[in-house]
Amino acid sequence: MSLRRRVLEAGLGSDVLTGDLRAQLDRLDQALEDLAGGTGAPEGFDSTIFLAPGIPRVRPLLVLLSERATRAHVDADGGEVVDTDPMDAAEHVAVAAELLHAAIVVHDRALGLPGGRRRRAARKLLGAVGWLGANHLTLRALELARHAPTPGIVDDALDALREIADGHALSESMRGRAATASESVELAEGYTGAVFDFACRAGARVAGGDDAVVRALGRYGRHAGVAWYMADDLTDMVTAPDEFLQTIEDRLGRHSPNFAVSLGAERDPLVAELWMRLRQDQDDALATELQERIRASGAILEGRSRLTQQTWRARKALQAIRPSPDRDALDRLAVAIAK
């Protein structure tokens, strides 16, 4: 079971995801396929490879929960509720957030290191089509954001894109070496953090939240996104040895670093050497040695400590939002990431 499915089901519970939220997420799945692979998509670009249908999507869920939590906050304060159909706008923005994430994934695949099984497969699969496909997804996301009821959403999307571009530049600068722990966190902020931040801010804006609410939910999304990135990488490192190589195969062919590897390399220089060798030659023995050395270095414990700090900051940001079932769902999601 994927990290996102485990987290969503553990953090929110089936009572939340089987209601109207699940119906919305199912509806968004179809919209994503239509938009990602519809008019304007480059010939030969198969968006379904990157969309993974049928798995709960955290970014759209963040938009929907932030919109609902903000609406409850505004209503409790006696504020003015926006006149537009909020759910229609929220769903548009939710799709935009997922398309931004998909664009990052496509770009990362196209940026994979030369050589190695994964890179050869990526080149054969994508080539120039990958770059065009990622641009197509980004434009689709901006078009959806433009139809939202407030121009601030477009500004937020552009800010996220600037951070994503900085993340790509950082990835390029790490060619041929393992990332430091600070670089790994910086990339987490520029990728997952930026997209989660956008998702939560956009949901708040759709519901008519004021600047304080938008900033608070943006902080929540930023820290929850970094925690998500960390948790994903740490989960990889505690996979059963016979499944470890398969688990990290996708990451091996990209410039994107692994947070646990970066922490381990600061304690054991051989970790960085093994990681770079493994990206070129995906061998089971190398993978086993890498995993054992990361565990022995204490990187997992340190990583969990930093993960807990990020989720604590996410939960603290929610204190600016009035209590409601949807704010509580966001809080449970942060708790589940930490676990």
Order of alpha helices (4+ residues) and beta strands (2+ residues): alpha-alpha-alpha-alpha-alpha-alpha-alpha-alpha-alpha-alpha-alpha-alpha-alpha-alpha-alpha-alpha-alpha-alpha
